[in-house]
Amino acid sequence: MAFDTRKTTTLLTELSEIDAPSGFEEPMARYLAGKLRGAGFAVSTDAMGNVLGQRISGKPNAARLLIDAHMDEIGLIITGKADRDGFLRFAAIGSVDPALLPGRRVKLLTEPPVFGVIPILPPHVKKEKNSVSMNELSIDTGGLPFSEDFLGAPAVLCAESGLLGDGAFFGKALDNRLSVAAILTAIDELKETLPANDITVTFSVQEELGLRGAHPASTAAPCDYAIIADADFAEQPGLSSDRTRKFGGGVTIARGPNMNRGFTDTLVSLADSAEIPYQISVEPGRSGTNAEVLQLSGGGVRTALLGTAVKNMHSPVETAELGDALALSQLIFAAMTTDLEKPAEITFGD
């Protein structure tokens, strides 16, 4: 697979700038459905809002491979009117650090959008440095009168995106739009060839609220093997080395009880054969990803977890290495074009 920095940057910029907090993913779902159709996939959307694309190999008794990445992002939701006119109360959608919020510009996803700012006290008048509590914060709309239409409206932090240094990209929602971009790149390459397995791609919703979308998606698309692509923690100050991965170290391949050892070993062998840069990560218990759901789907699924190292996760300046995204895309493509053994049916002897 050829690496086109400009094309990858354009794709990541588009994905990062689409606002799709958990439970409000419709704009992203429409975008991804169009991309899947353009790559020759048959597309459907379930009641949760998951987008599923399928491309059949045409081979008899082909293995069924599912590739999943969640499309949602963290955000905010308006809960009511604050004490003063023009100010709104809000709560978090997903895991949002309140310390990130003061002084930030906010976009309410109303029609048309409404912009506001989250107030911050000047340092001159602060009596002491206290931790920030979400319920003490509000959104200043610049004096707009309160409307019932604000209630339940989602919101996101306004953020820029672009290149950083030599080959890095920053923006909001790279958890998990980087994985989405890697899958889109792989299936675009697949247009030129037939897959070796029956492929289902699921772009799932509401992962940030507890892996919710993966449950119905896995039910709708039974599979023999599953690859979950998600963000991993990159090395940065303040994080212990045993929880982080090398930034620019290639695709992460996870080992642990949440992952099938045989299928994981297969992916490691594919990476070795194709000289795809990778690093092994260890998930000693629950991975906190959709791999938890897929592994337990139906009678059990041979599941693998791939990822990329992302700095500043769950912030408006998440940062990733473009080369890591390419490595993830290359390994996904290798899995789609490699004959996977169809698992035997479970039988009982005497």
C-alpha positions as CSV (number, residue, x, y, z in Angstrom):
1,M,0.0,0.0,0.0
2,A,1.4,3.4,-1.0
3,F,1.5,6.1,1.6
4,D,0.0,9.4,0.5
5,T,0.5,12.0,3.3
6,R,-1.7,14.5,1.7
7,K,-4.6,12.1,1.1
8,T,-4.3,10.7,4.7
9,T,-4.2,14.2,6.1
10,T,-7.3,15.2,4.2
11,L,-9.2,12.1,5.3
12,L,-8.2,12.6,8.9
13,T,-9.2,16.3,8.8
14,E,-12.6,15.4,7.4
15,L,-13.2,12.7,10.0
16,S,-11.9,14.9,12.9
17,E,-14.2,17.8,11.9
18,I,-17.4,15.8,11.7
19,D,-19.2,16.3,15.1
20,A,-20.5,12.9,16.3
21,P,-20.7,12.6,20.1
22,S,-22.1,9.3,21.5
23,G,-25.8,9.0,20.7
24,F,-25.6,11.7,18.1
25,E,-23.5,10.0,15.4
26,E,-25.9,10.5,12.4
27,P,-23.6,12.9,10.4
28,M,-20.7,10.5,10.8
29,A,-22.9,7.5,9.9
30,R,-24.0,9.1,6.6
31,Y,-20.4,9.9,5.7
32,L,-19.1,6.4,6.4
33,A,-22.0,4.7,4.6
34,G,-21.1,6.7,1.5
35,K,-17.4,5.7,1.9
36,L,-18.4,2.0,2.2
37,R,-20.7,2.1,-0.9
38,G,-17.9,3.8,-2.8
39,A,-15.6,0.9,-1.9
40,G,-18.1,-1.7,-3.3
41,F,-19.6,-2.8,0.0
42,A,-23.3,-3.5,0.6
43,V,-24.4,-1.2,3.4
44,S,-27.0,-1.3,6.1
45,T,-27.7,0.6,9.3
46,D,-29.3,-0.9,12.4
47,A,-31.7,0.6,15.0
48,M,-28.8,1.8,17.2
49,G,-27.2,3.7,14.3
50,N,-24.3,1.3,13.6
51,V,-23.2,1.3,10.0
52,L,-22.4,-2.2,8.6
53,G,-20.8,-2.9,5.3
54,Q,-20.3,-6.3,3.7
55,R,-18.3,-7.6,0.8
56,I,-18.4,-11.3,0.0
57,S,-15.4,-13.2,-1.3
58,G,-17.4,-15.5,-3.5
59,K,-15.4,-18.5,-2.2
60,P,-17.2,-21.6,-0.9
61,N,-16.9,-22.0,2.9
62,A,-15.0,-18.8,3.3
63,A,-14.1,-17.5,6.8
64,R,-16.1,-14.6,8.0
65,L,-13.9,-11.6,9.2
66,L,-15.4,-8.7,11.0
67,I,-13.5,-5.4,11.3
68,D,-14.8,-2.9,13.8
69,A,-14.0,0.7,14.9
70,H,-16.2,2.9,16.9
71,M,-17.2,6.2,15.2
72,D,-18.4,8.2,18.2
73,E,-16.5,10.8,20.3
74,I,-16.9,12.3,23.8
75,G,-18.9,15.5,24.2
76,L,-21.4,17.5,26.3
77,I,-25.2,17.6,26.6
78,I,-27.3,20.6,27.7
79,T,-29.2,19.9,30.9
80,G,-30.9,23.2,31.6
81,K,-30.6,26.9,32.3
82,A,-28.0,28.3,34.6
83,D,-28.6,30.9,37.3
84,R,-28.0,33.8,35.0
85,D,-29.6,34.6,31.6
86,G,-27.6,33.5,28.7
87,F,-25.8,30.7,30.5
88,L,-26.5,27.0,30.2
89,R,-25.8,24.0,32.4
90,F,-24.4,20.8,30.9
91,A,-23.2,17.3,31.6
92,A,-20.6,15.1,30.0
93,I,-21.1,12.5,27.3
94,G,-18.5,9.9,28.0
95,S,-15.3,10.5,30.0
96,V,-14.6,14.2,29.9
97,D,-12.0,15.8,32.1
98,P,-13.5,19.0,33.7
99,A,-10.1,20.6,33.9
100,L,-10.0,20.8,30.1
101,L,-13.2,22.9,29.9
102,P,-12.7,26.4,31.3
103,G,-11.8,28.9,28.6
104,R,-12.9,26.6,25.8
105,R,-15.2,27.5,22.9
106,V,-18.2,25.2,22.5
107,K,-20.5,24.3,19.6
108,L,-24.0,23.3,20.3
109,L,-25.3,20.9,17.6
110,T,-28.6,22.6,17.2
111,E,-30.1,23.7,13.9
112,P,-28.5,26.2,13.2
113,P,-25.5,25.6,15.5
114,V,-25.1,27.9,18.5
115,F,-21.6,28.8,19.8
116,G,-20.6,29.6,23.3
117,V,-17.7,29.7,25.7
118,I,-17.1,28.1,29.1
119,P,-16.2,30.9,31.5
120,I,-12.8,30.9,33.3
121,L,-11.9,33.1,36.2
122,P,-8.9,35.4,35.7
123,P,-6.0,34.3,37.8
124,H,-6.0,37.8,39.5
125,V,-9.3,37.0,41.4
126,K,-8.8,33.3,42.1
127,K,-8.5,32.8,45.9
128,E,-6.9,29.4,45.5
129,K,-6.2,26.7,43.0
130,N,-9.1,24.3,43.3
131,S,-9.9,21.2,41.2
132,V,-12.6,21.9,38.6
133,S,-16.1,20.3,39.1
134,M,-18.3,19.8,36.1
135,N,-21.5,20.9,38.0
136,E,-19.9,24.3,38.7
137,L,-19.3,25.1,35.0
138,S,-21.7,26.6,32.5
139,I,-21.8,27.7,28.9
140,D,-22.0,31.4,28.1
141,T,-24.1,31.9,24.9
142,G,-23.5,35.7,24.9
143,G,-26.9,36.6,26.3
144,L,-29.1,34.4,24.1
145,P,-32.6,33.8,25.7
146,F,-33.1,30.3,26.9
147,S,-35.1,28.0,24.7
148,E,-36.5,24.6,25.4
149,D,-34.8,23.5,22.2
150,F,-31.5,23.7,24.1
151,L,-32.5,20.9,26.4
152,G,-30.9,17.7,25.4
153,A,-28.8,19.3,22.7
154,P,-25.4,17.7,22.3
155,A,-22.3,19.9,22.1
156,V,-18.6,19.5,21.3
157,L,-15.5,21.5,22.0
158,C,-14.3,23.6,19.1
159,A,-11.0,22.4,17.8
160,E,-8.5,22.8,15.0
161,S,-6.7,19.9,13.3
162,G,-3.5,19.7,11.2
163,L,0.0,18.5,10.9
164,L,2.4,18.7,13.8
165,G,6.2,18.4,13.4
166,D,7.5,15.7,11.1
167,G,4.6,13.3,10.3
168,A,2.3,13.8,13.3
169,F,-1.4,14.9,13.1
170,F,-3.4,16.6,15.8
171,G,-7.2,17.2,16.3
172,K,-10.2,16.1,18.2
173,A,-11.7,12.6,18.2
174,L,-8.6,10.7,16.9
175,D,-9.9,8.2,19.4
176,N,-11.2,6.6,17.3
177,R,-11.3,8.4,13.9
178,L,-7.6,7.3,13.3
179,S,-8.8,3.7,13.3
180,V,-11.7,4.6,11.1
181,A,-9.3,6.3,8.6
182,A,-7.1,3.2,8.6
183,I,-10.1,0.9,7.8
184,L,-11.3,3.3,5.0
185,T,-7.8,3.3,3.5
186,A,-7.6,-0.5,3.6
187,I,-11.0,-1.0,2.0
188,D,-10.3,1.6,-0.7
189,E,-7.2,-0.5,-1.6
190,L,-9.4,-3.6,-1.6
191,K,-11.4,-2.2,-4.5
192,E,-8.6,-3.4,-6.8
193,T,-8.8,-7.0,-5.6
194,L,-11.1,-9.7,-4.1
195,P,-11.0,-10.3,-0.4
196,A,-9.8,-13.8,0.7
197,N,-12.6,-13.9,3.3
198,D,-16.1,-12.7,3.6
199,I,-15.6,-9.2,5.1
200,T,-18.0,-7.2,7.3
201,V,-16.9,-3.7,8.4
202,T,-18.8,-2.3,11.4
203,F,-18.5,1.4,12.4
204,S,-20.1,1.2,15.8
205,V,-21.8,3.8,18.0
206,Q,-21.8,4.7,21.7
207,E,-18.5,3.0,22.6
208,E,-17.7,5.9,24.8
209,L,-20.8,5.2,26.9
210,G,-19.9,1.6,27.6
211,L,-19.4,-0.4,24.4
212,R,-23.1,-0.1,23.6
213,G,-23.2,-0.2,19.8
214,A,-21.0,-3.3,19.5
215,H,-23.7,-5.6,21.1
216,P,-26.3,-5.2,18.3
217,A,-23.6,-4.9,15.6
218,S,-22.1,-8.2,16.6
219,T,-25.5,-9.9,16.6
220,A,-26.4,-8.6,13.2
221,A,-23.1,-9.7,11.7
222,P,-22.0,-13.2,13.0
223,C,-18.3,-13.9,12.3
224,D,-15.5,-16.3,12.8
225,Y,-12.8,-13.7,13.4
226,A,-13.0,-10.1,14.6
227,I,-10.4,-7.3,14.5
228,I,-11.1,-4.4,16.8
229,A,-9.2,-1.2,16.0
230,D,-9.0,1.4,18.7
231,A,-6.7,4.0,20.1
232,D,-4.0,3.1,22.6
233,F,-2.1,5.3,25.1
234,A,1.1,6.9,23.7
235,E,4.2,7.7,25.8
236,Q,4.0,11.2,27.3
237,P,4.9,12.9,30.5
238,G,2.8,11.8,33.5
239,L,2.0,8.3,32.2
240,S,3.8,5.2,33.5
241,S,5.7,3.3,30.8
242,D,3.8,0.0,31.5
243,R,0.6,1.7,30.3
244,T,1.9,3.4,27.2
245,R,3.1,2.5,23.7
246,K,5.9,4.1,21.7
247,F,4.7,7.0,19.6
248,G,5.7,6.2,16.0
249,G,6.3,2.5,16.9
250,G,3.9,1.1,14.4
251,V,0.5,-0.7,14.9
252,T,-0.1,-2.0,18.4
253,I,-1.0,-5.7,18.6
254,A,-2.5,-6.6,21.9
255,R,-2.0,-9.8,23.9
256,G,-4.1,-10.9,26.9
257,P,-7.1,-12.9,27.9
258,N,-9.5,-10.6,25.9
259,M,-7.7,-11.6,22.7
260,N,-7.5,-15.0,20.9
261,R,-3.9,-16.2,21.0
262,G,-4.0,-18.1,17.7
263,F,-5.5,-15.2,15.7
264,T,-3.2,-12.7,17.4
265,D,-0.2,-14.9,16.4
266,T,-1.5,-15.0,12.8
267,L,-1.6,-11.2,12.7
268,V,2.0,-11.0,14.1
269,S,3.1,-13.4,11.4
270,L,1.4,-11.3,8.7
271,A,3.1,-8.1,10.1
272,D,6.5,-9.9,10.0
273,S,6.0,-11.2,6.5
274,A,5.0,-7.9,5.1
275,E,7.5,-5.9,7.2
276,I,4.8,-3.9,8.8
277,P,6.1,-2.1,11.9
278,Y,4.4,-3.2,15.0
279,Q,4.7,-3.3,18.8
280,I,3.1,-5.7,21.3
281,S,0.9,-4.3,24.0
282,V,-0.4,-6.2,27.0
283,E,-4.0,-6.1,28.3
284,P,-3.9,-8.2,31.4
285,G,-7.7,-8.1,32.0
286,R,-10.6,-6.2,30.4
287,S,-9.4,-4.1,27.4
288,G,-12.1,-1.4,27.7
289,T,-12.7,-1.8,24.0
290,N,-15.3,-3.4,21.7
291,A,-13.1,-6.5,21.8
292,E,-14.8,-7.3,25.1
293,V,-18.2,-7.6,23.3
294,L,-17.0,-9.3,20.2
295,Q,-15.1,-12.0,22.1
296,L,-18.3,-13.0,23.8
297,S,-20.6,-12.7,20.8
298,G,-22.7,-15.8,19.9
299,G,-20.7,-18.9,20.8
300,G,-17.5,-16.9,21.1
301,V,-15.4,-15.2,18.4
302,R,-11.7,-15.3,17.8
303,T,-10.9,-11.7,18.5
304,A,-7.8,-9.5,18.0
305,L,-7.2,-6.0,19.2
306,L,-5.1,-3.6,17.0
307,G,-4.4,0.1,17.6
308,T,-2.3,3.1,17.3
309,A,-0.6,5.2,20.0
310,V,-2.4,8.5,20.7
311,K,-1.2,11.3,22.9
312,N,-3.6,13.6,24.9
313,M,-6.5,11.2,24.6
314,H,-10.0,12.6,25.2
315,S,-8.9,16.1,24.5
316,P,-9.2,18.6,21.6
317,V,-5.6,18.1,20.7
318,E,-5.2,14.3,20.4
319,T,-2.1,13.6,18.5
320,A,-1.0,10.6,16.5
321,E,1.8,9.5,14.1
322,L,0.6,9.2,10.4
323,G,3.0,6.3,9.9
324,D,1.3,4.3,12.7
325,A,-2.1,4.8,10.9
326,L,-0.5,3.4,7.8
327,A,0.8,0.4,9.6
328,L,-2.6,-0.3,11.1
329,S,-4.2,0.0,7.6
330,Q,-1.6,-2.3,6.1
331,L,-2.2,-5.0,8.7
332,I,-6.0,-4.8,8.2
333,F,-5.5,-5.1,4.5
334,A,-3.2,-8.1,4.9
335,A,-5.9,-9.8,7.1
336,M,-8.6,-9.2,4.5
337,T,-6.5,-10.7,1.7
338,T,-5.1,-13.7,3.6
339,D,-7.0,-17.0,3.6
340,L,-8.2,-17.5,7.2
341,E,-9.1,-21.1,8.2
342,K,-12.8,-21.6,8.6
343,P,-13.2,-22.8,12.2
344,A,-14.7,-26.3,12.5
345,E,-18.2,-26.7,13.9
346,I,-18.3,-27.8,17.5
347,T,-19.3,-31.5,17.7
348,F,-19.7,-34.0,20.5
349,G,-18.4,-37.5,20.4
350,D,-19.4,-40.5,22.3
